[in-house]
Amino acid sequence: MKHTLSVVVEDRPGALTRITTMFARRGFNIESLAVGPTERPGVSCITLRVDCTQHSLEQIEKQIHKLVNVLRVTELVAGEAVERELLVARVSAQPERRAELVTTAEALGGRLLDVGPDGVVLELTGTPEELDAFHELCHPYGVVDLVRTGRIGVPRASGKRRSPRRLAAIN
């Protein structure tokens, strides 16, 4: 089962390496990894997505808590957290087909970042499922380059669990 962990750490050299090495030593592949500053100076948040059992996750959480510079570890449970990714794609699009592609991106909350003679660069932020769907919509045009940030997220402000169907309407 896939789990998303939010690890708040002091912004010190080696903090990320210690955490990722712990996963590697136990044979777990990190599916996505995002690191960035928080609202507090000198504190960063590491968001990891990993495929493991619930028992393994509990053991990992306990060991992460023991690491130097770790302030807090939280599992972002589906429905109880708001999770997003960023996608930036360079897509082939001749001038006569660009409007259709840009309209599709904008309908999904995306925006046009750059226009060139043979294509466009688009940005889209959304749930991983929304980005997967957008990627599929871009295939007929020809995806030249595509990068994604990996998941980031925070627990819901309401603290209430949302059903997956309702999530799409609220988010």
Secondary structure, 3 states (H helix, E strand, C coil): CEEEEEEEEECCCCHHHHHHHHHHHCCCCEEEEEEEECCCCCEEEEEEEEECCHHHHHHHHHHHHHCCCEEEEEECCECCEEEEEEEEEEEECCHHHHHHHHHHHHHCCCEEEEECCCEEEEEEEECHHHHHHHHHHHCCCCEEEEEECCCEEEECCCCCCCCHHHHHHHC
